[in-house]
Amino acid sequence: MSPTTAPIPSSLFSLSGRVALVTGATRGLGLCMAEALAAHGATVWLNGRDATSLREAVDRVREGGQAAGGTAHALPFDVCDEAAATAAVAHLLAESGRIDILINNVGQRRRQPLDELPAQALRELLEANLVSAWHLCREVARPMRAQGAGRIINVTSIAGPIARAGDAAYTTSKGALDALTRALAAELGPQGINVNAIAPGYFATDANTAMVEDASVAAWLDRRSSLGRWGRPEEIGGAAVFLASPAASYVTGQVLVVDGGYLAHF
């Protein structure tokens, strides 16, 4: 069999024995990434603030991971509360003994024109979208250094490299998260820690229901993107598994765009 047709070993994408933390994992893209990690054998700690939603998400991820030996646990805390985040990571380490993967998925959005956006609102958005990720990166970097290996994945957005009117705060926060990804890749690489980002495009999540049901938006996406449709939430899982797996051992400092060709198309 020629090298071009040789099958890819399944172990290349195996996450068996790995321990992951996914923030904002009770629904949407966070939940789908947690499911994908567990389905490839990882022990996944799901973060969220609502106890009922978190319990339901853990049950769903645990069930989906059984065949591959993956499982799930709840880790309730507010990512913007630094003391609570630090305590949560300590609890995870006490229970699991290690942490191999962090996915910073929590994000907020506030669409307002420049003249209508208070400075305090910008500060709050930066706390949620940037500072919380910074803090969790710092917390997990310590045990990852001791292990000599780790994967950090920040969920940014196609709003990082491009912009639209009336959305300056969100675009600023996601662009900064792209920059943080590169900076930490440079700093943590010598300790064996790979730091990358996933930049989603338009996904048909519950949060986007109104837009998904708007026929004019669907027609616009048909014209504006290469694949001409909304992304299905589960389609984000492959990117997360790839960046967390041995297959991406030589990938760091990159932003993997998952947008159906939105940025490539005009």
C-alpha positions, 0 to 999 in steps of 0.5 A: 500500500502506498503512503498516500493510501495508507490508513491513518492509525486510530491512535493518532486521534485517541484521547484515552487517559487524557483529562480535559476541562471545557468551559461553557459546556452546558450547550452549543459548541462547548457541549459538542466539543465536550462530547467529541473529546469523551467520544475519543476516550477523554475524561471531560470536566464540564463547566457551567453555572446552572446546576440543572443544565450542567447535570443534563450535559454531563449525563449526555457526554458520559453516555456518548463516551462510554464506547471509547472509555470516555466519561464526564464530570461536572465542575460548576463555577463562574469563569469570571470569579478568579478565586472560584476558577482557581479552586475548581482547577485544584478540585479537578487535579485532586480528583483526576491527578492531572489536566491535559486539555483546556478549552476556553469556550465561554464567551459573551457578546454585546452588539452596540455602536461605539457611542452607545457602549459604556466603557464599563460594558467593554470592561465586563466583556473583556473580563468574560472573553479574555481575562477569564481565559488568561486566568485559566491558562495560567492555572492549568499551565502549572500542572501541565509544566510539571507533566511536560505536556498539555493542550490549551485551545481558546475559542475565538471567532471569525470576528477576530480577524474581520469586523462589522459595524456596531460590534467593536467590543466583541471583535476587540475581545476575540482579536485579543484572544487570538493574540493571547493564543500566539503569545502563550504558544511562544511562552509555553512551547518550551515546556511542551504545552501546545496553545491553539485556537478555534475560530467558529463561523456561523453555527446553528446553535440555540443562541442563534435560533432567531437568525437560523430561522430567518430565511434572509440570513440563510440566503445571505450565507448561501451567497457569502460562504463557500459551503453556503449553509449554517454550520451544525454544532457537532461539526466543531468537534473534529477541530477540538479533537484534532488540536487536543490529540497526538495528531496535532503534536507539532501544531501550536500558535495557530487559529483553526478557522471552522467557518464553511469557507466564510473567510475564504469567500467573497 
